[in-house]
């Protein structure tokens, strides 16, 4: 919303205050001001010219050659003018050669030069309102009052320049009173301790005469409806001052009655509707809920289907307006209108909001009503409208009484503001007079009591905004200015905070994965694109679906982290020869629900390691994950072959489960080759995933001290020839069992496959470290061990080599 | 040969040794088994008694001198060898070795971890909450009833109805964890103080561009205790910003409206890009909006099972992306979710 400084100044004297200061003070006490601009900026160079002579251009029918007297600003100059309405005797606005018209709308700035137009010299330009940026379009040049002093600066003759503040609408959503200038004027009066003038001078209405009866069928939806019939209206264009005032705040001028309804709305925040009285006829005006299936064509030409939730303004039973949102087609005041039926009503905020939302029809009126306007304003607005109308159109007069069947009696809401509560919440002992001054400046009624203040809330703050004691704390705090409250540290007992082990574990896992293992942490959206789901073969799974996704193909919420992480490896692999990505994230499984009817949530840490050179990082990743878990005190076994249940991206024969005390907490795998192909990733990509909650379930394992061996270890190299089907883990287990207590460590150092071996066989070459606590082992021990290995190798289908 | 002649003979031999091997040979010849020098010293026994003391003294002096000469020569060789070793083969210290691991944490993670460290050091617990959230926790429990306009201003992503699931949404802020935490802690009676931070992912349906993201990160904070005030909030927030932005920030606290706090504030920091003079980043205002916050609304405390008469509290919801962008000078918010290693690898730190 835009606020005009000139407009505000009508309600409160702001002399001596810089616009920038006002901006800062409103921001600090009331609402965020997003911008400040000068309306009519750059018009200082324009001067008043008197058209002495005006003759047809000898060579062009539509051009006139004018002799324009600029007085002290340049004497008499010749200007060729294209406007149809230019005539001798007019006072006009002239820009002289060398001066520049400011940029307007889409048009850039225009520098004026002396030139010849169809052979006739022209020294300047006579301007229209559009060229000055004061209207969107203009039928001809701007003609000034006959008493405008010749040669004077245009901006000194008429009030055109203004300062305009741009309010962030979001910051006044909770303040119905701030949806018009008067509300902001009240704030400024309170901030600067200046006097606020009354909003309107009451106008007497006839006690008898023509009126239209009003029937409010739903008092909850329409707490108040004021109607007035006004005759003698001339619906021509509004005078400059009104048009420019509206233009300054971005409101297009239409005709006098409509402009005035807009003016009143922008002043008091009270939307009004001016019907052509012929349309309303004898009425009665009926405010009722729509019937399901009923429709109305609104004045923007759209036919709107209604439901029983919507509220209509009808003449008799015929819908004339969508209450509080928009008038019906054809009800608008036009040039031919002479008699108005003026509506100034109050509507239930949520009713208006629901209809406006459902129809996607947001107007200045609906924006205000949905904030819960003060019913008192409905009547004030009529007075203000009539007062202004008579000023600009003396022939206009109310034909009969103001019809106001509901009326409005306000018994002020009373709230006790306890002194102790105020001081406690602000953290500052504000003195009573200060508190009293602030509340009274905002038009609260205040009685000081022993415990604090008894506060009567004015009607314009009572609809929604001020409801509880704490709301009053805010009023005092913001006017005192929060910035003036000295900071105070929190006090209390010193105790270590309760640790959420899962969060700390997740954090350390990531830190170690990134710092020790060389992973780069990636964030992917929770929305997993359909293309990725399809490529990963996971389209048949159940997903949480978003009703209103940013794009239709992104409505799924991921179940697992890996698919999107695989997708983010693709572009990175084009830039880097080797990519190691990890991501922590949540996955959602809608087929299971928790106690709040929320989908089951999994907390994962996923890894994708891939290289362009075809080398396979699986083994490296497996070792890395084992080291990572050991580092954090969660050592695990990565031995058991796993088949990738529910995770189609897992190679069904090339994966190990990550087990802790026998229960799985994740896996390390080859990427499934078919998925690798559709994702355009190397078939050698390695993947892993940890379920952080499962990992936590079996607790942290604190390392146990083992005495450092006193006797030297005895390393023995063992090469075993086995079938390809026999795993390293099986053989290692065999080597350990055979040596019983003597085996301290079994490490594979080579897997040999080659021509010298029988087909389908491999040689696994281990270093087995033997040791004893009570003696130094000898060659005999080595011989005995190898003997046992040789004897028992058959149990795993193996054979000791060499 | 007499003493002088032998001395000179030996010293010459030592001086003439061409390399450590030759010197070692001379050492053996002079001092090894049957070495010339001890033999010479022992030859004293062949002399008459009265000549012995003089000879013995002279011979010993020669022995010491020869030993020293040998040692000095050895030193020389060692020094030359070391000099040669140092001069050695060509070495380029700028030649890179094998790469150290090049992993990086996401910049939001780095900043989030630092904030968590800061707040846990002040006694806050670190908590988490679901990203797919119920309408109740995201709105109703936070004093945002069904008809409240604040609901639309949050551009909520709603979830489709599914069997067994309630009316769910993607949380629009981390604030639902306020009531979740309070409810969890008050089930067995509330013990003040409650201090908690909740960093996490939030969602609002916005069109993504350089300054807007539909997926963003917030860090919620909540303090509930007897006698918590706005003055405490100001201090806590200033401390937090000073630490995280690593400068002595200026802040201003102005009114802001959020239904779950009363009073509500917006906290701005002076713009680091223009030092408050006004620039495009701060839209010429000199201030950057960074921290919506406020005193917890009594209705929210009630939802959490806490008596608002006995306790007060403050809450804040810091936009993490904004803080990260300020700290590193990042001007395009899309980078955070872009997954591009060329961006991510620019931030090799871990939390301080």
Boltz contact constraints between the chains, C-beta under 6 A:
constraints:
  - contact:
      token1: [A, 27]
      token2: [B, 254]
      max_distance: 6.0
  - contact:
      token1: [A, 28]
      token2: [B, 254]
      max_distance: 6.0
  - contact:
      token1: [A, 170]
      token2: [B, 153]
      max_distance: 6.0
  - contact:
      token1: [A, 173]
      token2: [B, 149]
      max_distance: 6.0
  - contact:
      token1: [A, 174]
      token2: [B, 257]
      max_distance: 6.0
  - contact:
      token1: [A, 350]
      token2: [B, 147]
      max_distance: 6.0
  - contact:
      token1: [A, 425]
      token2: [B, 295]
      max_distance: 6.0
  - contact:
      token1: [A, 426]
      token2: [B, 230]
      max_distance: 6.0
  - contact:
      token1: [A, 427]
      token2: [B, 229]
      max_distance: 6.0
  - contact:
      token1: [A, 427]
      token2: [B, 230]
      max_distance: 6.0
  - contact:
      token1: [A, 427]
      token2: [B, 231]
      max_distance: 6.0
  - contact:
      token1: [A, 470]
      token2: [B, 262]
      max_distance: 6.0
  - contact:
      token1: [A, 473]
      token2: [B, 263]
      max_distance: 6.0
  - contact:
      token1: [A, 474]
      token2: [B, 263]
      max_distance: 6.0
  - contact:
      token1: [A, 477]
      token2: [B, 263]
      max_distance: 6.0
  - contact:
      token1: [A, 478]
      token2: [B, 255]
      max_distance: 6.0
  - contact:
      token1: [A, 482]
      token2: [B, 253]
      max_distance: 6.0
  - contact:
      token1: [A, 483]
      token2: [B, 252]
      max_distance: 6.0
  - contact:
      token1: [A, 483]
      token2: [B, 253]
      max_distance: 6.0
  - contact:
      token1: [A, 485]
      token2: [B, 230]
      max_distance: 6.0
  - contact:
      token1: [A, 485]
      token2: [B, 231]
      max_distance: 6.0
  - contact:
      token1: [A, 487]
      token2: [B, 231]
      max_distance: 6.0
  - contact:
      token1: [A, 487]
      token2: [B, 234]
      max_distance: 6.0
  - contact:
      token1: [A, 487]
      token2: [B, 235]
      max_distance: 6.0
  - contact:
      token1: [A, 488]
      token2: [B, 231]
      max_distance: 6.0
  - contact:
      token1: [A, 488]
      token2: [B, 232]
      max_distance: 6.0
  - contact:
      token1: [A, 488]
      token2: [B, 235]
      max_distance: 6.0
  - contact:
      token1: [A, 489]
      token2: [B, 235]
      max_distance: 6.0
  - contact:
      token1: [A, 490]
      token2: [B, 232]
      max_distance: 6.0
  - contact:
      token1: [A, 492]
      token2: [B, 193]
      max_distance: 6.0
  - contact:
      token1: [A, 497]
      token2: [B, 120]
      max_distance: 6.0
  - contact:
      token1: [A, 497]
      token2: [B, 123]
      max_distance: 6.0
  - contact:
      token1: [A, 497]
      token2: [B, 124]
      max_distance: 6.0
  - contact:
      token1: [A, 497]
      token2: [B, 125]
      max_distance: 6.0
  - contact:
      token1: [A, 498]
      token2: [B, 125]
      max_distance: 6.0
  - contact:
      token1: [A, 500]
      token2: [B, 126]
      max_distance: 6.0
  - contact:
      token1: [A, 500]
      token2: [B, 127]
      max_distance: 6.0
  - contact:
      token1: [A, 503]
      token2: [B, 126]
      max_distance: 6.0
  - contact:
      token1: [A, 503]
      token2: [B, 128]
      max_distance: 6.0
  - contact:
      token1: [A, 511]
      token2: [B, 350]
      max_distance: 6.0
  - contact:
      token1: [A, 514]
      token2: [B, 103]
      max_distance: 6.0
  - contact:
      token1: [A, 514]
      token2: [B, 104]
      max_distance: 6.0
  - contact:
      token1: [A, 514]
      token2: [B, 105]
      max_distance: 6.0
  - contact:
      token1: [A, 515]
      token2: [B, 103]
      max_distance: 6.0
  - contact:
      token1: [A, 518]
      token2: [B, 101]
      max_distance: 6.0
  - contact:
      token1: [A, 518]
      token2: [B, 102]
      max_distance: 6.0
  - contact:
      token1: [A, 518]
      token2: [B, 103]
      max_distance: 6.0
  - contact:
      token1: [A, 519]
      token2: [B, 103]
      max_distance: 6.0
  - contact:
      token1: [A, 520]
      token2: [B, 103]
      max_distance: 6.0
  - contact:
      token1: [A, 520]
      token2: [B, 104]
      max_distance: 6.0
  - contact:
      token1: [A, 520]
      token2: [B, 341]
      max_distance: 6.0
  - contact:
      token1: [A, 520]
      token2: [B, 344]
      max_distance: 6.0
  - contact:
      token1: [A, 521]
      token2: [B, 105]
      max_distance: 6.0
  - contact:
      token1: [A, 521]
      token2: [B, 106]
      max_distance: 6.0
  - contact:
      token1: [A, 521]
      token2: [B, 109]
      max_distance: 6.0
  - contact:
      token1: [A, 522]
      token2: [B, 339]
      max_distance: 6.0
  - contact:
      token1: [A, 523]
      token2: [B, 106]
      max_distance: 6.0
  - contact:
      token1: [A, 523]
      token2: [B, 337]
      max_distance: 6.0
  - contact:
      token1: [A, 525]
      token2: [B, 215]
      max_distance: 6.0
  - contact:
      token1: [A, 525]
      token2: [B, 337]
      max_distance: 6.0
  - contact:
      token1: [A, 544]
      token2: [B, 132]
      max_distance: 6.0
  - contact:
      token1: [A, 544]
      token2: [B, 159]
      max_distance: 6.0
  - contact:
      token1: [A, 545]
      token2: [B, 160]
      max_distance: 6.0
  - contact:
      token1: [A, 546]
      token2: [B, 157]
      max_distance: 6.0
  - contact:
      token1: [A, 547]
      token2: [B, 158]
      max_distance: 6.0
  - contact:
      token1: [A, 547]
      token2: [B, 160]
      max_distance: 6.0
  - contact:
      token1: [A, 550]
      token2: [B, 214]
      max_distance: 6.0
  - contact:
      token1: [A, 568]
      token2: [B, 339]
      max_distance: 6.0
  - contact:
      token1: [A, 572]
      token2: [B, 341]
      max_distance: 6.0
  - contact:
      token1: [A, 586]
      token2: [B, 131]
      max_distance: 6.0
  - contact:
      token1: [A, 588]
      token2: [B, 132]
      max_distance: 6.0
  - contact:
      token1: [A, 590]
      token2: [B, 162]
      max_distance: 6.0
  - contact:
      token1: [A, 593]
      token2: [B, 164]
      max_distance: 6.0
  - contact:
      token1: [A, 593]
      token2: [B, 165]
      max_distance: 6.0
  - contact:
      token1: [A, 596]
      token2: [B, 134]
      max_distance: 6.0
  - contact:
      token1: [A, 597]
      token2: [B, 165]
      max_distance: 6.0
  - contact:
      token1: [A, 597]
      token2: [B, 166]
      max_distance: 6.0
  - contact:
      token1: [A, 598]
      token2: [B, 130]
      max_distance: 6.0
  - contact:
      token1: [A, 598]
      token2: [B, 132]
      max_distance: 6.0
  - contact:
      token1: [A, 598]
      token2: [B, 134]
      max_distance: 6.0
  - contact:
      token1: [A, 599]
      token2: [B, 132]
      max_distance: 6.0
  - contact:
      token1: [A, 601]
      token2: [B, 130]
      max_distance: 6.0
